[in-house]
Amino acid sequence: MSKTVIHSDNAPAAIGPYSQAIKAGNTVYMSGQIPLDPKTMELVEGIEAQTVQVFENLKSVAEAAGGSLKDIVKLNIFLTDLGNFATVNEVMSRYFQQPYPARAAIGIAALPKAAQVEMDAILVLD
């Protein structure tokens, strides 16, 4: 099976030796997105704004792969403070409708660039 590198100029450039996403067959494996503004490569401020920026970044990469957020079948959310879980859920409800993707929410000690939230995803394209 061949692999295709997915890249979007509307999402932050990779800050390490990885691709924004890899498409294998009809499955797209999206790397973790932190809340970097793709134009400035700076973090946005506040948990709500950070969550919105992460979803916008994921959306841009999904679109570059030929899909959309509705094609996400698995979403992993990493939070430095699980007290922000309700805010993340509220923002997520703006981007997804039923049937929702499978999801994990994991509390962790730290994220790159001191972000408060990071997400990665798996898409399946028709």
C-alpha positions in Angstrom: 0.0 0.0 0.0 1.3 3.4 -0.9 1.6 6.3 1.5 0.8 9.9 0.6 2.0 12.9 2.6 -0.7 15.4 3.3 0.1 19.1 3.8 -1.9 22.2 4.3 -0.5 25.8 4.3 -3.6 26.7 6.3 -2.3 24.6 9.3 0.9 25.1 11.2 4.0 23.7 9.6 5.5 20.7 11.4 7.8 21.7 14.2 9.7 18.5 14.1 10.5 15.5 11.8 6.9 14.5 11.0 4.2 15.1 8.4 0.9 16.9 9.2 -0.8 13.7 8.0 -0.2 10.5 6.1 -2.9 8.9 3.9 -2.7 5.1 3.5 -5.5 3.7 1.4 -8.6 5.6 2.4 -7.4 6.2 5.9 -5.7 9.4 7.0 -3.6 9.5 10.1 -3.4 13.1 11.4 -0.5 14.2 13.5 -1.2 16.1 16.7 -2.2 19.7 16.3 -1.5 22.3 19.0 -3.1 25.8 19.0 -0.6 27.5 16.8 -1.9 30.2 14.4 -0.6 29.0 11.1 0.2 32.6 9.9 2.3 33.6 12.9 3.3 30.1 14.3 2.4 31.6 17.8 0.1 30.1 20.3 -3.4 31.7 20.7 -4.4 32.6 24.3 -7.0 30.9 26.5 -8.4 27.4 26.5 -11.5 28.2 24.4 -9.4 30.0 21.7 -6.8 27.2 21.8 -9.5 24.5 21.4 -11.0 26.4 18.4 -7.6 26.9 16.8 -6.8 23.1 17.2 -10.1 22.2 15.5 -9.4 24.8 12.7 -6.0 23.3 12.2 -7.4 19.7 12.1 -10.1 20.9 9.7 -7.5 22.4 7.3 -5.4 19.2 7.3 -8.6 17.1 6.8 -9.6 19.3 3.8 -6.1 19.0 2.3 -6.6 15.2 2.5 -9.8 15.5 0.6 -12.1 15.1 3.6 -13.6 17.1 6.4 -14.0 16.8 10.2 -17.1 14.6 9.6 -14.8 12.0 8.3 -13.0 11.7 11.6 -13.6 8.3 13.2 -11.2 8.6 16.1 -10.1 11.7 18.0 -7.6 11.9 20.8 -7.6 15.0 23.0 -4.6 15.7 25.3 -5.2 18.3 28.1 -2.8 19.7 30.6 -5.8 20.5 32.9 -8.8 18.1 32.9 -10.7 21.0 34.5 -11.0 22.3 31.0 -12.9 19.3 29.8 -16.3 21.0 29.8 -15.0 23.9 27.7 -13.4 21.5 25.2 -16.7 19.5 25.0 -18.6 22.8 24.3 -16.3 23.8 21.6 -16.3 20.3 20.1 -20.1 20.5 19.9 -19.7 23.4 17.4 -17.6 21.3 15.1 -19.3 17.9 15.2 -22.8 16.4 15.0 -24.0 12.9 15.6 -22.7 10.4 15.0 -19.7 11.7 17.0 -16.3 10.2 16.4 -14.9 7.7 19.0 -12.7 9.8 21.4 -10.2 9.7 24.2 -9.4 12.6 26.5 -6.2 12.3 28.4 -4.7 14.4 31.1 -1.0 15.0 30.6 1.7 17.0 32.4 2.9 19.2 29.5 2.6 19.9 25.8 4.9 21.5 23.2 5.2 25.3 23.5 3.2 25.2 26.7 -0.1 24.6 24.9 -3.1 23.6 27.0 -4.6 21.2 24.4 -3.5 19.0 21.6 -5.5 16.7 19.3 -4.8 14.1 16.8 -7.2 12.1 14.6 -7.9 9.3 12.2 -10.1 9.9 9.2 -11.7 7.4 6.9 -12.5 8.8 3.4 -15.3 7.5 1.2 
